[in-house]
Amino acid sequence: MTSRADFIVVGAGSAGCIAAAELIRREAGSVLLLEAGPTDNSPVVKMPFGLVWMMGKRHRDWCYKSTPQTHLGGRQLNVTRGRMVGGSGSINSMVWFRGRKDDFDNWQLPGWSWAYVEPAFESIEARLTPNRMQGAHPVTEALHSLFPEHGTTPPSPEYESAGVFAFNMVNGRRRSAADGFIKPNPPGLTLVTGQEVDRVLFDGDTARGIRLVDGTELNANKGVILSAGSIGSPSILMRSGVGPRADLAALGIEVRHNSEEVGKNLHDHPAAGLHFAGPGSGYGITPAQMPGWAAAPFQYLMTRRGRFASPTVEGGGFFNARGLDEAPDVQSHFIPFMLGWEGKRYVYGSGYFADVCVCRPKSRGALRLTSRVPKAAPEIDLGVFNDSSDMDTLVAGLKRLRILMDQVDFGTRHAPEAFPGPTVQSDEALRDHIRDRGATAYHPVGTLRMGEGDAPVTPRLTVRGVQGLWVADASVMPAVTSANTNAPSMMIGHRAGEFIAEDCA
Ligand SMILES: Cc1cc2nc3c(=O)[nH]c(=O)nc-3n(C[C@H](O)[C@H](O)[C@H](O)COP(=O)(O)OP(=O)(O)OC[C@H]3O[C@@H](n4cnc5c(N)ncnc54)[C@H](O)[C@@H]3O)c2cc1C
């Protein structure tokens, strides 16, 4: 393979597809979009319930694990990351939230306040047409009874609200950044799958191309854009010699630019949940529901409804963990399925599940390379609960979740809490529950923070210390947004396309 492209974009994920498409739309030059994983041409990707079969399978998931988490009793968490065209946006639940307006204002970076990012969201939404899920389970619909003043509109992180979420699904099918922006392939854009990038190549301090894991070198006339996500992009950057000097030197990597913060500031939304079980409540495995499961594939094919049209998470809400008259500080995801607990994937019976996650966690971890060899997984310390206030908020959030779940008008579908169960009441017992079962929401961000001063990436998304190299993905978020991170990652891809086209004009 050879390249005469103006730009090489590494990673065809949520942000990378949009950055690439924007560069083409703005006539900034030709683009070679390289993706390590396979295409997304599969019914398992398109069918919302299909994520259940993709997660944990190396074909479409990088299957990373965190380091043992000190405040989770030494447990290692799954760090699921999509490995295919569409990236994590092809394996996710498609919940669509821009975030809170002041998430972006609080970044306090030129070009990133709400007034600047809103048009990018609007432009993306015009293509992907996210909307309130059709055909949600009645127990999910019942969540709207909590805050009836909002009717049946999807909840918002701006105020306390609950109900069926909006999703980037159209007619029961996933509509990812890849679907919306690079299909059909715009002229000037070449997508190549199955090509894993090892590192960036430089002429002096200027990025001139990339080296693939198989040793192939590819040139880019105008520059390289890293869109390999919060785990992939800092790993590639460090293998390219940009990162903390001592760490790189210890691995025998020639240091091109000492950037101490590369890999730092890793964070995610910490989460823990409650399981509810009762006959006739949510989806589950019972004799009465067996005909429904047997019919599910046909129902999906014919009507795009039913279990297989469910992205598992169907709704939830936002509330203040301590019930204060303040902005929501926790989000809840509601899954109208009986999920297993105590290590079991499935449990017999009908039920539903609701979690709570901290909207603005204060804990920070770090990502480090373990080897200069590209196939070696990095060390991913999510730093969960390094700041004890996150644990306090989650404990308060679980207590409030219990109260709210009791108030939902589920009618005859109401199910009592089955796990951890009503005996787990004290703060200490809830802390133990979180320690033993808590996880994160698969929203890792921040490993290539953009900012002023020593931040690895500038607010124009250029990598500090070198030329012709940009980052466009969730890794640049200085602080995670208050809700799910797919739409904000896409927005970053969109802004990247704007900035790079302007800067290379
Ligand atoms: C299971 C799961 C559920 C989620 N649910 C939701 C949800 O419902 N709503 C929501 O808003 N967010 C959700 N998220 C999070 C959201 O999908 C991500 O925040 C978002 O997709 C991140 O976009 P990105 O562009 O930063 O990275 P990605 O979309 O992950 O893209 C990175 C791409 O780079 C590729 N890549 C990596 N390394 C290399 C390399 N060396 N060479 C070439 N290519 C490479 C990857 O294969 C991938 O395609 C979920 C995530 C997961 C994993």
The ligand as an SDF file (V2000), in Angstrom:
LIG
                    3D

 53 58  0  0  0  0  0  0  0  0999 V2000
  -19.8020   -0.6590   25.2720 C   0  0  0  0  0  0  0  0  0  0  0  0
  -19.8750    0.8370   25.1320 C   0  0  0  0  0  0  0  0  0  0  0  0
  -21.0950    1.4690   25.3000 C   0  0  0  0  0  0  0  0  0  0  0  0
  -21.1670    2.8550   25.1710 C   0  0  0  0  0  0  0  0  0  0  0  0
  -22.4000    3.4490   25.1750 N   0  0  0  0  0  0  0  0  0  0  0  0
  -22.5040    4.7540   24.8550 C   0  0  0  0  0  0  0  0  0  0  0  0
  -23.7710    5.3340   24.6250 C   0  0  0  0  0  0  0  0  0  0  0  0
  -24.8150    4.6680   24.6660 O   0  0  0  0  0  0  0  0  0  0  0  0
  -23.8040    6.6530   24.3260 N   0  0  0  0  0  0  0  0  0  0  0  0
  -22.6850    7.4260   24.2550 C   0  0  0  0  0  0  0  0  0  0  0  0
  -22.7980    8.6350   24.0520 O   0  0  0  0  0  0  0  0  0  0  0  0
  -21.4710    6.8880   24.4370 N   0  0  0  0  0  0  0  0  0  0  0  0
  -21.3500    5.5600   24.6780 C   0  0  0  0  0  0  0  0  0  0  0  0
  -20.1250    5.0000   24.7510 N   0  0  0  0  0  0  0  0  0  0  0  0
  -18.9390    5.8580   24.5940 C   0  0  0  0  0  0  0  0  0  0  0  0
  -18.7290    6.3610   23.1600 C   0  0  0  0  0  0  0  0  0  0  0  0
  -19.0370    5.3630   22.2240 O   0  0  0  0  0  0  0  0  0  0  0  0
  -17.2860    6.8370   23.0140 C   0  0  0  0  0  0  0  0  0  0  0  0
  -17.0570    7.8830   23.9470 O   0  0  0  0  0  0  0  0  0  0  0  0
  -16.9360    7.3590   21.6260 C   0  0  0  0  0  0  0  0  0  0  0  0
  -17.2510    6.4130   20.6350 O   0  0  0  0  0  0  0  0  0  0  0  0
  -15.4490    7.7090   21.5790 C   0  0  0  0  0  0  0  0  0  0  0  0
  -15.1160    8.1420   20.2870 O   0  0  0  0  0  0  0  0  0  0  0  0
  -13.6100    8.2660   19.8100 P   0  0  0  0  0  0  0  0  0  0  0  0
  -13.6550    8.7860   18.4340 O   0  0  0  0  0  0  0  0  0  0  0  0
  -12.8400    8.9830   20.8470 O   0  0  0  0  0  0  0  0  0  0  0  0
  -13.0310    6.7710   19.8310 O   0  0  0  0  0  0  0  0  0  0  0  0
  -13.5500    5.4830   19.0910 P   0  0  0  0  0  0  0  0  0  0  0  0
  -14.9340    5.6670   18.5910 O   0  0  0  0  0  0  0  0  0  0  0  0
  -13.3070    4.3520   20.0300 O   0  0  0  0  0  0  0  0  0  0  0  0
  -12.6110    5.3590   17.8000 O   0  0  0  0  0  0  0  0  0  0  0  0
  -11.2760    4.9870   17.8340 C   0  0  0  0  0  0  0  0  0  0  0  0
  -11.0020    4.1620   16.5850 C   0  0  0  0  0  0  0  0  0  0  0  0
   -9.5900    4.0680   16.3910 O   0  0  0  0  0  0  0  0  0  0  0  0
   -9.2650    2.7430   16.0500 C   0  0  0  0  0  0  0  0  0  0  0  0
   -7.8790    2.5290   16.4400 N   0  0  0  0  0  0  0  0  0  0  0  0
   -7.3650    2.4560   17.6990 C   0  0  0  0  0  0  0  0  0  0  0  0
   -6.0430    2.2630   17.6690 N   0  0  0  0  0  0  0  0  0  0  0  0
   -5.6930    2.2160   16.3500 C   0  0  0  0  0  0  0  0  0  0  0  0
   -4.4610    2.0400   15.6730 C   0  0  0  0  0  0  0  0  0  0  0  0
   -3.3130    1.8640   16.3450 N   0  0  0  0  0  0  0  0  0  0  0  0
   -4.4570    2.0340   14.3230 N   0  0  0  0  0  0  0  0  0  0  0  0
   -5.6140    2.2160   13.6140 C   0  0  0  0  0  0  0  0  0  0  0  0
   -6.8180    2.3760   14.2180 N   0  0  0  0  0  0  0  0  0  0  0  0
   -6.8590    2.3820   15.5680 C   0  0  0  0  0  0  0  0  0  0  0  0
  -10.2630    1.9100   16.8300 C   0  0  0  0  0  0  0  0  0  0  0  0
  -10.3690    0.5990   16.3240 O   0  0  0  0  0  0  0  0  0  0  0  0
  -11.5250    2.7280   16.6880 C   0  0  0  0  0  0  0  0  0  0  0  0
  -12.2190    2.4050   15.5090 O   0  0  0  0  0  0  0  0  0  0  0  0
  -20.0000    3.6160   24.9010 C   0  0  0  0  0  0  0  0  0  0  0  0
  -18.7820    2.9640   24.7220 C   0  0  0  0  0  0  0  0  0  0  0  0
  -18.7160    1.5880   24.8240 C   0  0  0  0  0  0  0  0  0  0  0  0
  -17.3960    0.9130   24.5990 C   0  0  0  0  0  0  0  0  0  0  0  0
  1  2  1  0
  2  3  1  0
  2 52  2  0
  3  4  2  0
  4  5  1  0
  4 50  1  0
  5  6  2  0
  6  7  1  0
  6 13  1  0
  7  8  2  0
  7  9  1  0
  9 10  1  0
 10 11  2  0
 10 12  1  0
 12 13  2  0
 13 14  1  0
 14 15  1  0
 14 50  1  0
 15 16  1  0
 16 17  1  0
 16 18  1  0
 18 19  1  0
 18 20  1  0
 20 21  1  0
 20 22  1  0
 22 23  1  0
 23 24  1  0
 24 25  2  0
 24 26  1  0
 24 27  1  0
 27 28  1  0
 28 29  2  0
 28 30  1  0
 28 31  1  0
 31 32  1  0
 32 33  1  0
 33 34  1  0
 33 48  1  0
 34 35  1  0
 35 36  1  0
 35 46  1  0
 36 37  1  0
 36 45  1  0
 37 38  2  0
 38 39  1  0
 39 40  1  0
 39 45  2  0
 40 41  1  0
 40 42  2  0
 42 43  1  0
 43 44  2  0
 44 45  1  0
 46 47  1  0
 46 48  1  0
 48 49  1  0
 50 51  2  0
 51 52  1  0
 52 53  1  0
M  END
$$$$
